[in-house]
């Protein structure tokens, strides 16, 4: 059993968990996620949800098979998908009596002390009201090619930045993989799940190979970068499979689920 004391928790969920391979929303996973997070708030926890999926959902809405390479097309898809995503979240959370709010961020907002303070105040007041802030990058305006100061790069990094900003106790990253392995489990049958990681080295990154799904942007490397930030900030992160989002209950009950990234005490 693990001992995890966490009152303020950031949960990050990836596109591959929120959508099916055809880009349609995975309503069962979303419903279970909303049920689980609502239950945690009822239990007195403070919860922030960092949700990917805007572009992926936009693709599904328009029946487009592949993520386009042009920035304007991606921005348009994000605008379409974000609306749909929040509509579904609103519907499902309301079933469990849970209030939500939306926060769309760009990197420059976090770089300037005044706007950073304003964002933090928004988070603090939403949490005080038992509202779950749902965070995403503002993909309609954050463009790497136009201004590298606006874009986080991916929501794995965004979730780590949010965890640090609000001084959360734990980052739970729900992905399409069971945790961190000693080698790529999709290529090697003898790959072993590593239950606890205390330090991240160049060798750790070497073990992380492969990219994300065709609808998402993340991969194991981006998750390790997020974990590295958490260790630097002396915070804990758990990487687990989000196929069944109620796994969050097991994580907080101390079961050996996924990979725990934590400094040695």
Backbone bond lengths (Angstrom), bond angles and torsions (degrees), N, CA, C in turn:
res aa  C-N    CA-C-N  psi(-1)  N-CA   C-N-CA  omega(-1)  CA-C   N-CA-C  phi
1 X - - - 1.473 - - 1.534 110.05 -
2 X 1.307 115.06 143.45 1.457 120.18 174.51 1.521 108.99 -97.86
3 X 1.314 115.08 152.52 1.465 118.86 175.38 1.523 107.82 -107.30
4 X 1.331 117.31 107.23 1.461 121.34 -178.46 1.524 109.36 -121.53
5 X 1.328 115.12 112.81 1.460 120.94 175.33 1.524 107.07 -100.73
6 X 1.299 117.73 110.40 1.459 120.63 -178.32 1.518 110.09 -142.53
7 X 1.324 115.40 120.18 1.462 121.45 177.99 1.537 110.12 -101.64
8 X 1.325 115.93 -43.87 1.461 121.84 178.93 1.525 108.35 -108.07
9 X 1.320 116.47 119.16 1.469 121.27 -170.45 1.518 110.78 -128.58
10 X 1.333 115.45 133.25 1.464 121.44 171.35 1.522 107.73 -102.04
11 X 1.319 116.51 127.91 1.470 121.79 177.41 1.519 107.46 -113.46
12 X 1.330 115.95 124.07 1.463 120.64 177.08 1.518 108.83 -109.77
13 X 1.326 116.58 129.64 1.464 120.17 179.00 1.513 109.14 -123.17
14 X 1.333 115.93 136.60 1.457 121.27 -173.72 1.516 113.71 -93.26
15 X 1.319 114.32 164.70 1.464 121.75 -179.82 1.522 111.68 -57.00
16 X 1.341 116.41 -39.25 1.472 120.17 -176.47 1.520 112.07 -65.73
17 X 1.334 117.41 -24.19 1.462 121.31 176.89 1.521 111.24 -84.44
18 X 1.324 116.29 -34.85 1.466 121.45 -175.97 1.521 113.52 -79.40
19 X 1.339 116.16 -23.98 1.465 119.72 -175.31 1.524 111.21 -126.55
20 X 1.331 115.26 154.81 1.458 121.19 172.36 1.535 108.64 -79.83
21 X 1.323 116.67 172.73 1.467 120.80 -178.48 1.525 112.49 -62.69
22 X 1.347 117.03 -21.28 1.473 120.18 178.87 1.533 112.07 -89.52
23 X 1.338 116.36 4.05 1.459 120.29 177.34 1.521 114.05 90.55
24 X 1.329 117.72 -9.02 1.470 120.50 178.18 1.531 109.54 -73.64
25 X 1.319 115.61 150.58 1.464 120.19 -179.68 1.525 111.43 -64.54
26 X 1.329 115.48 137.83 1.461 121.89 174.47 1.534 107.33 -87.74
27 X 1.322 115.60 86.79 1.466 121.43 -172.23 1.527 112.36 -63.91
28 X 1.328 116.47 -32.47 1.469 119.75 179.55 1.529 110.47 -65.80
29 X 1.328 116.92 -44.20 1.465 120.82 179.46 1.525 110.69 -65.85
30 X 1.340 116.49 -41.24 1.464 120.53 -179.78 1.523 110.45 -64.61
31 X 1.324 116.90 -42.73 1.462 120.44 179.90 1.531 110.48 -62.40
32 X 1.322 116.13 -42.23 1.465 119.91 -179.17 1.527 111.01 -67.41
33 X 1.334 115.23 -36.62 1.457 120.15 176.97 1.525 110.33 -62.56
34 X 1.324 116.82 -47.91 1.464 121.69 -179.09 1.524 111.22 -63.60
35 X 1.318 116.60 -40.01 1.469 122.01 177.14 1.533 110.39 -61.56
36 X 1.335 115.84 -46.25 1.465 120.54 -176.27 1.524 111.69 -66.88
37 X 1.332 116.64 -46.46 1.464 119.88 -177.48 1.530 110.79 -68.48
38 X 1.334 116.81 -36.36 1.467 120.22 176.44 1.527 110.42 -62.77
39 X 1.322 115.83 -40.37 1.463 120.91 178.14 1.516 112.08 -62.52
40 X 1.336 116.45 -38.17 1.464 120.18 179.36 1.526 111.23 -67.61
41 X 1.334 116.59 -39.79 1.472 119.91 177.20 1.530 109.66 -63.86
42 X 1.326 116.91 -41.50 1.470 120.93 177.35 1.525 111.60 -61.63
43 X 1.339 114.73 -26.92 1.462 120.89 -179.99 1.532 111.60 -86.13
44 X 1.346 116.49 4.02 1.464 120.38 176.58 1.511 115.31 95.35
45 X 1.333 117.88 4.55 1.468 120.69 179.23 1.528 110.50 -82.03
46 X 1.325 115.52 153.72 1.463 122.05 173.26 1.519 107.64 -101.98
47 X 1.315 116.89 121.41 1.468 121.45 -170.99 1.520 111.38 -122.39
48 X 1.323 115.79 133.45 1.468 122.87 170.43 1.519 107.17 -121.29
49 X 1.334 117.05 133.38 1.461 122.12 179.03 1.518 109.46 -109.47
50 X 1.320 116.60 120.55 1.467 121.65 171.79 1.522 106.58 -100.37
51 X 1.324 115.10 112.15 1.465 120.17 -172.08 1.515 112.26 -115.32
52 X 1.310 115.69 122.16 1.456 121.70 169.91 1.526 108.29 -80.40
53 X 1.306 116.31 -173.20 1.461 118.99 168.76 1.508 117.43 112.16
54 X 1.346 118.45 -10.21 1.474 119.10 -174.85 1.529 111.62 -59.84
55 X 1.327 116.95 -50.90 1.467 119.84 -178.49 1.526 110.25 -68.84
56 X 1.335 117.03 -40.56 1.464 121.15 178.61 1.518 112.38 -60.49
57 X 1.330 116.39 -42.30 1.463 120.86 178.58 1.528 110.23 -69.07
58 X 1.328 116.30 -37.65 1.463 120.37 176.22 1.509 111.85 -60.38
59 X 1.323 115.97 -40.68 1.474 121.11 176.06 1.525 110.53 -59.72
60 X 1.343 115.42 -46.30 1.460 120.40 -179.58 1.518 111.99 -64.13
61 X 1.328 116.29 -39.12 1.465 121.22 -179.82 1.532 111.59 -61.32
62 X 1.316 115.42 -39.77 1.466 119.88 -176.49 1.527 112.76 -94.90
63 X 1.332 116.55 -0.96 1.458 120.17 178.62 1.517 113.65 69.65
64 X 1.347 116.43 28.07 1.472 120.97 178.99 1.525 108.71 -89.29
65 X 1.324 116.02 133.45 1.471 120.68 -172.78 1.525 112.78 -80.65
66 X 1.330 117.78 -38.65 1.460 120.70 -174.59 1.519 110.62 -121.08
67 X 1.316 115.61 145.24 1.467 121.36 176.32 1.527 109.32 -63.59
68 X 1.331 119.69 123.38 1.465 120.94 -178.20 1.522 111.35 -69.80
69 X 1.322 116.39 155.15 1.467 119.70 -178.22 1.531 111.81 -88.96
70 X 1.336 117.65 -22.18 1.462 119.23 -176.27 1.524 110.72 -76.86
71 X 1.335 115.17 138.94 1.461 121.82 -177.35 1.534 112.56 -62.61
72 X 1.352 119.10 -47.36 1.474 118.45 -179.74 1.527 112.92 -58.49
73 X 1.344 117.17 -36.94 1.468 120.18 178.59 1.532 110.44 -66.46
74 X 1.334 116.43 -42.23 1.461 120.18 178.68 1.527 110.95 -63.57
75 X 1.325 116.37 -39.15 1.467 120.32 179.32 1.530 110.92 -64.29
76 X 1.322 115.73 -41.83 1.466 119.98 179.35 1.524 110.51 -64.39
77 X 1.334 116.60 -42.41 1.462 120.61 178.73 1.522 111.23 -63.40
78 X 1.345 115.95 -38.74 1.470 120.14 178.88 1.521 110.81 -63.14
79 X 1.335 116.42 -40.76 1.468 120.67 179.88 1.524 110.89 -63.61
80 X 1.329 116.45 -41.56 1.470 121.49 179.10 1.528 110.30 -68.65
81 X 1.329 115.72 -48.66 1.461 120.82 -175.02 1.517 113.94 -68.06
82 X 1.340 117.10 -37.75 1.467 120.11 -178.76 1.526 111.08 -62.61
83 X 1.327 116.37 -39.26 1.467 121.11 178.42 1.522 110.95 -62.74
84 X 1.323 115.42 -46.27 1.463 120.44 179.97 1.520 111.11 -64.44
85 X 1.323 115.73 -42.81 1.462 121.38 -178.43 1.531 110.89 -61.16
86 X 1.325 116.82 -47.01 1.460 120.27 -179.04 1.528 111.97 -68.18
87 X 1.328 116.24 -32.31 1.474 119.76 176.75 1.527 110.36 -62.41
88 X 1.322 116.09 -45.15 1.471 120.60 179.82 1.530 110.27 -66.76
89 X 1.337 117.25 -43.44 1.466 119.99 177.37 1.530 110.80 -58.94
90 X 1.330 115.70 -44.29 1.470 120.22 -179.90 1.531 110.75 -59.32
91 X 1.324 115.67 -44.67 1.463 120.67 -179.44 1.524 111.54 -63.48
92 X 1.322 116.23 -48.64 1.464 119.38 -173.71 1.532 112.00 -73.81
93 X 1.330 118.28 -40.50 1.460 119.58 178.29 1.525 111.19 -64.82
94 X 1.353 116.32 -35.95 1.468 118.97 -178.27 1.524 112.08 -65.46
95 X 1.340 116.91 -28.02 1.465 121.41 176.23 1.524 110.27 -58.89
96 X 1.345 115.89 -33.65 1.466 121.00 -178.09 1.536 111.65 -100.36
97 X 1.340 115.16 13.10 1.465 119.57 175.59 1.511 114.13 70.50
98 X 1.335 116.66 23.89 1.461 120.63 -175.47 1.534 110.82 -104.84
99 X 1.336 116.03 129.92 1.459 121.86 177.28 1.537 109.53 -86.37
100 X 1.333 115.68 144.66 1.470 120.56 178.43 1.528 109.58 -130.56
101 X 1.331 115.54 160.95 1.463 122.47 172.83 1.515 108.21 -138.25
102 X 1.313 116.86 157.61 1.468 120.68 -178.36 1.520 110.04 -110.60
103 X 1.341 116.34 133.55 1.463 121.88 173.26 1.529 108.09 -128.25
104 X 1.320 116.58 115.91 1.468 122.18 176.93 1.525 108.11 -105.62
105 X 1.323 116.22 125.49 1.464 120.65 -172.51 1.522 112.92 -119.40
106 X 1.321 115.30 152.39 1.470 122.25 167.24 1.527 107.07 -126.92
107 X 1.320 115.56 159.45 1.463 120.69 -173.04 1.526 111.53 -61.65
108 X 1.352 116.92 -37.31 1.462 119.10 -176.45 1.531 111.92 -63.79
109 X 1.335 116.60 -29.52 1.467 120.67 177.69 1.527 109.89 -62.16
110 X 1.333 116.14 -36.61 1.464 120.80 -178.30 1.535 111.81 -80.99
111 X 1.333 116.89 -20.41 1.463 120.68 -177.14 1.524 113.39 -77.91
112 X 1.338 116.61 -29.28 1.464 120.42 -176.72 1.525 110.37 -95.83
113 X 1.346 117.50 126.93 1.465 121.29 -173.65 1.522 114.11 -53.43
114 X 1.347 118.46 -41.93 1.462 120.70 -175.75 1.524 111.22 -67.79
115 X 1.339 116.70 -48.50 1.469 119.32 -179.42 1.528 110.40 -68.16
116 X 1.330 116.83 -33.76 1.471 120.84 176.72 1.528 110.08 -62.61
117 X 1.326 115.74 -42.81 1.469 120.56 178.37 1.530 110.63 -63.51
118 X 1.333 116.50 -40.16 1.461 120.58 179.17 1.528 111.55 -63.15
119 X 1.343 115.82 -41.70 1.467 120.62 177.95 1.526 110.19 -62.84
120 X 1.336 115.90 -45.05 1.467 120.41 179.69 1.527 110.65 -60.72
121 X 1.325 116.70 -42.27 1.467 120.41 178.49 1.530 111.33 -60.74
122 X 1.343 115.73 -39.07 1.470 120.05 178.21 1.523 110.38 -62.39
123 X 1.331 115.98 -48.13 1.472 120.31 177.91 1.528 110.85 -56.83
124 X 1.350 116.02 -49.77 1.466 120.56 -175.07 1.525 111.21 -60.52
125 X 1.332 116.58 -41.60 1.466 119.36 -178.02 1.520 112.02 -72.44
126 X 1.334 117.69 -36.61 1.464 120.13 176.30 1.526 110.15 -63.18
127 X 1.336 116.81 -44.59 1.467 120.72 -179.25 1.523 110.95 -65.55
128 X 1.327 116.13 -36.14 1.466 120.87 178.02 1.531 110.50 -62.68
129 X 1.333 115.78 -30.82 1.468 121.46 -179.46 1.533 112.42 -89.27
130 X 1.347 116.58 7.80 1.471 122.68 -177.08 1.527 112.48 61.54
131 X 1.320 115.56 29.39 1.465 121.89 175.87 1.520 108.57 -95.29
132 X 1.333 117.53 141.03 1.466 121.46 175.90 1.531 108.70 -91.25
133 X 1.350 118.52 112.80 1.457 119.94 173.06 1.534 109.37 -71.98
134 X 1.335 115.94 130.67 1.468 120.60 174.83 1.522 107.26 -106.15
135 X 1.320 115.63 117.41 1.461 122.35 -170.82 1.523 110.86 -109.31
136 X 1.315 115.08 138.91 1.460 120.74 171.22 1.523 107.01 -146.76
137 X 1.316 115.22 161.05 1.457 118.27 171.67 1.525 108.43 -72.47
138 X 1.315 116.61 142.96 1.462 120.40 179.52 1.528 108.68 -80.22
139 X 1.340 115.11 80.54 1.464 120.85 -172.14 1.527 113.55 -65.22
140 X 1.319 117.78 -18.07 1.467 118.60 -178.65 1.529 111.97 -74.69
141 X 1.351 116.71 -18.64 1.471 118.92 179.13 1.524 113.00 -123.55
142 X 1.324 117.94 -18.24 1.467 120.76 -178.19 1.524 109.62 -86.24
143 X 1.321 116.09 108.06 1.464 120.28 -175.36 1.518 109.91 -130.23
144 X 1.325 116.03 116.40 1.452 121.64 -179.21 1.524 112.18 -56.63
145 X 1.341 115.74 -43.72 1.452 120.22 -174.42 1.531 112.13 -67.85
146 X 1.336 116.31 -28.94 1.456 119.39 -178.47 1.520 111.70 -85.89
147 X 1.324 115.99 -41.05 1.469 119.31 -175.90 1.519 109.08 -158.27
148 X 1.341 116.75 107.34 1.472 119.67 -176.36 1.524 112.01 -67.19
149 X 1.353 117.41 -10.00 1.464 119.32 178.66 1.521 112.26 -80.98
150 X 1.345 117.77 -10.76 1.465 118.60 -175.82 1.521 112.60 -93.92
151 X 1.327 118.33 -24.88 1.469 119.81 -167.60 1.519 112.31 -104.74
152 X 1.342 116.83 136.47 1.465 122.32 176.51 1.528 110.90 -75.75
153 X 1.323 117.01 -31.48 1.456 121.44 -178.35 1.509 111.21 109.18
154 X 1.306 117.68 -46.89 1.465 121.90 176.15 1.524 108.29 -167.38
155 X 1.313 115.83 165.11 1.473 119.56 -175.87 1.516 113.83 -75.92
156 X 1.347 117.69 -13.19 1.460 119.24 172.37 1.533 108.95 -64.07
157 X 1.349 115.46 -46.52 1.466 119.42 178.26 1.525 110.77 -66.50
158 X 1.331 115.72 -40.69 1.473 120.20 179.57 1.526 111.29 -58.94
159 X 1.336 116.57 -42.79 1.471 119.86 -178.78 1.527 111.07 -64.99
160 X 1.336 117.34 -35.89 1.467 121.06 177.97 1.528 110.46 -68.43
161 X 1.336 116.60 -39.41 1.466 121.32 178.91 1.526 110.49 -66.29
162 X 1.336 116.76 -42.06 1.466 120.90 178.62 1.532 110.53 -64.56
163 X 1.334 116.19 -42.27 1.471 120.75 178.87 1.522 110.83 -57.74
164 X 1.343 115.43 -42.36 1.469 120.39 178.85 1.522 111.03 -69.25
165 X 1.333 116.15 -44.72 1.469 120.93 -177.20 1.524 112.19 -56.99
166 X 1.334 116.55 -46.67 1.474 119.84 -174.71 1.530 111.89 -93.27
167 X 1.349 115.70 4.16 1.463 121.77 179.34 1.529 111.52 55.67
168 X 1.341 115.43 47.94 1.467 120.89 177.48 1.529 110.00 -73.21
169 X 1.310 115.95 158.26 1.466 121.59 -177.91 1.526 112.50 -84.07
170 X 1.335 115.75 -27.65 1.464 119.25 -171.11 1.526 110.21 -151.66
171 X 1.336 115.10 140.51 1.464 122.02 170.55 1.520 107.61 -111.20
172 X 1.334 116.43 120.47 1.468 121.32 175.60 1.514 107.43 -106.00
173 X 1.329 116.21 115.81 1.453 121.20 -178.45 1.524 109.07 -105.06
174 X 1.330 116.10 111.81 1.457 121.29 -179.86 1.516 109.15 -96.86
175 X 1.339 115.81 121.51 1.454 120.65 -174.59 1.521 110.02 -130.95
176 X 1.346 116.32 -165.06 1.463 120.25 179.37 1.522 111.05 -101.93
177 X 1.331 116.36 21.79 1.461 121.61 179.53 1.524 108.47 -135.59
178 X 1.321 117.48 151.97 1.467 121.22 -172.72 1.522 114.10 -72.58
179 X 1.331 117.13 -15.19 1.453 120.71 -178.44 1.510 109.17 158.37
180 X 1.343 116.40 -157.38 1.461 121.44 179.85 1.524 109.19 -98.75
181 X 1.327 116.24 128.72 1.466 122.21 -176.96 1.527 111.06 -109.07
182 X 1.335 115.21 163.67 1.460 119.59 177.93 1.534 111.81 -73.79
183 X 1.336 115.43 -14.03 1.474 121.72 171.88 1.525 107.86 -159.91
184 X 1.307 116.35 169.56 1.470 120.24 -174.44 1.531 111.18 -62.95
185 X 1.355 118.62 112.77 1.472 120.97 -177.20 1.533 112.99 -69.10
186 X 1.331 117.09 -16.59 1.466 119.50 179.12 1.522 111.50 -80.92
187 X 1.334 114.86 -14.75 1.471 119.46 179.39 1.524 112.49 -110.14
188 X 1.334 116.54 -29.21 1.466 120.36 -173.97 1.532 110.57 -122.85
189 X 1.329 116.08 120.05 1.464 120.57 -178.39 1.521 112.66 -66.91
190 X 1.344 117.32 -25.36 1.465 120.00 -176.84 1.533 112.20 -92.32
191 X 1.343 116.83 13.29 1.470 120.06 178.33 1.521 110.28 -62.10
192 X 1.322 116.60 137.37 1.475 121.24 -177.43 1.536 109.79 -113.44
193 X 1.336 114.88 136.10 1.461 121.12 177.27 1.528 109.27 -72.25
194 X 1.315 116.59 130.36 1.466 121.76 176.00 1.534 107.55 -94.17
195 X 1.330 116.46 118.40 1.470 120.07 -172.64 1.517 113.67 -77.34
196 X 1.332 116.94 -33.81 1.468 120.29 -179.06 1.518 110.43 -138.06
197 X 1.326 116.55 134.04 1.464 122.78 175.87 1.527 107.64 -123.83
198 X 1.348 115.92 124.18 1.470 120.67 -178.75 1.525 113.59 -102.37
199 X 1.323 115.92 -25.11 1.471 120.20 178.36 1.523 108.81 -139.96
200 X 1.327 115.35 148.42 1.468 120.62 177.93 1.521 108.35 -117.11
201 X 1.321 115.12 120.11 1.465 121.84 -177.12 1.529 109.62 -118.49
202 X 1.330 115.72 179.62 1.472 120.53 175.40 1.527 110.33 -58.91
203 X 1.345 115.74 -35.80 1.467 120.28 179.34 1.538 110.53 -64.68
204 X 1.332 116.32 -37.15 1.474 120.33 177.94 1.522 110.08 -60.74
205 X 1.330 116.42 -43.81 1.463 120.54 179.87 1.528 111.49 -66.69
206 X 1.346 115.87 -31.35 1.469 119.97 178.77 1.528 110.85 -63.26
207 X 1.329 116.17 -31.18 1.469 120.65 -179.63 1.528 111.84 -73.85
208 X 1.325 115.32 -20.11 1.466 120.13 -177.54 1.515 109.68 -89.19
209 X 1.319 116.38 103.03 1.465 119.83 179.91 1.509 109.42 -126.45
210 X 1.313 115.64 160.75 1.461 120.22 179.84 1.509 110.61 95.76
211 X 1.325 116.45 164.32 1.455 122.19 -178.66 1.511 109.78 -117.80
212 X 1.307 115.82 -179.12 1.461 120.95 -179.01 1.519 111.48 -78.16
213 X 1.316 116.25 -169.42 1.461 122.03 179.73 1.520 109.59 -75.93
214 X 1.331 116.22 170.98 1.468 119.62 -177.91 1.522 112.06 -69.18
215 X 1.336 117.20 -19.12 1.466 119.57 179.86 1.525 112.00 -96.05
216 X 1.324 117.77 -22.43 1.465 121.19 -177.33 1.514 111.67 -101.95
217 X 1.343 115.73 -179.42 1.464 120.17 -179.32 1.522 111.86 -118.40
218 X 1.317 117.52 -14.67 1.460 120.17 -171.90 1.520 113.23 -83.98
219 X 1.293 115.02 171.34 1.458 124.09 174.71 1.510 106.37 -159.87
220 X 1.325 117.28 -175.31 1.459 119.56 -177.68 1.527 112.02 -65.69
221 X 1.329 117.72 -32.90 1.465 120.41 -179.35 1.523 111.45 -61.51
222 X 1.331 116.82 -42.63 1.472 119.49 -179.71 1.530 110.64 -67.57
223 X 1.316 117.00 -31.69 1.463 120.14 178.22 1.537 110.31 -70.70
224 X 1.321 116.16 -36.77 1.464 119.37 176.91 1.525 111.20 -67.15
225 X 1.329 116.56 -36.68 1.468 119.44 177.01 1.527 110.19 -62.84
226 X 1.329 115.58 -41.20 1.468 119.95 177.46 1.534 110.17 -63.61
227 X 1.334 115.96 -43.07 1.467 120.64 179.42 1.528 110.81 -63.66
228 X 1.323 115.67 -38.22 1.466 120.84 178.71 1.534 110.32 -61.50
229 X 1.334 115.75 -41.93 1.472 119.86 177.58 1.527 110.37 -63.42
230 X 1.338 116.31 -39.83 1.467 119.82 179.87 1.537 110.97 -64.34
231 X 1.315 116.92 -42.40 1.467 119.99 179.54 1.526 110.51 -65.26
232 X 1.341 116.36 -39.42 1.463 120.73 178.29 1.522 110.77 -61.60
233 X 1.337 115.97 -36.18 1.469 121.52 -179.75 1.530 111.92 -87.80
234 X 1.342 115.91 6.40 1.470 122.31 -179.29 1.532 112.34 58.65
235 X 1.336 114.53 41.51 1.457 121.18 177.16 1.529 109.32 -119.36
236 X 1.330 115.94 164.80 1.468 120.96 -177.43 1.529 110.39 -104.06
237 X 1.315 114.91 147.88 1.468 121.04 174.73 1.524 108.82 -136.97
238 X 1.325 115.82 140.57 1.465 120.59 174.70 1.521 108.53 -120.67
239 X 1.324 115.72 128.56 1.464 122.45 174.53 1.517 107.49 -104.26
240 X 1.340 116.06 121.03 1.464 119.98 -177.14 1.519 110.00 -144.01
241 X 1.317 115.08 166.05 1.468 121.24 179.20 1.526 109.44 -75.84
242 X 1.341 115.76 127.13 1.453 120.46 -177.31 1.516 114.20 -96.23
243 X 1.335 116.78 9.96 1.467 119.88 179.69 1.529 110.74 -55.08
244 X 1.326 114.79 -35.83 1.463 122.01 177.65 1.537 106.99 -121.64
245 X 1.365 117.76 87.69 1.469 120.39 -171.54 1.524 115.63 -59.83
246 X 1.331 117.89 -18.43 1.469 118.73 177.88 1.533 110.98 -69.42
247 X 1.343 116.61 -1.45 1.464 121.14 173.67 1.530 110.09 -59.02
248 X 1.327 117.55 -18.94 1.473 121.82 177.40 1.528 110.81 -57.43
249 X 1.331 116.55 -37.83 1.469 119.94 178.44 1.529 110.44 -61.82
250 X 1.338 115.99 -43.16 1.467 119.98 179.43 1.528 110.93 -63.51
251 X 1.342 115.74 -41.31 1.463 120.71 179.89 1.521 110.33 -59.53
252 X 1.337 116.41 -47.75 1.461 120.27 -176.65 1.528 112.11 -74.04
253 X 1.336 116.85 -18.28 1.467 120.68 174.73 1.526 112.30 -85.74
254 X 1.335 116.25 2.53 1.459 120.31 173.36 1.514 115.92 90.30
255 X 1.338 117.82 9.54 1.468 119.04 179.52 1.530 110.69 -73.28
256 X 1.330 115.49 152.79 1.465 121.31 -179.01 1.526 109.40 -77.65
257 X 1.310 115.93 79.46 1.457 121.43 -179.96 1.523 108.79 -112.42
258 X 1.329 116.88 131.10 1.454 120.67 175.95 1.517 112.94 65.25
259 X 1.332 115.43 -155.31 1.465 122.11 179.96 1.522 109.77 -115.21
260 X 1.320 115.64 128.58 1.466 121.91 176.77 1.521 108.74 -97.13
261 X 1.326 115.48 123.03 1.466 121.52 173.78 1.527 107.04 -102.02
262 X 1.320 117.22 115.07 1.463 120.74 -176.58 1.522 108.91 -155.41
263 X 1.328 116.37 145.29 1.463 120.04 175.29 1.520 110.10 -69.80
264 X 1.333 116.40 149.90 1.463 120.11 175.03 1.526 108.44 -71.12
265 X 1.324 115.34 139.27 1.480 118.76 180.00 1.508 109.30 -106.25
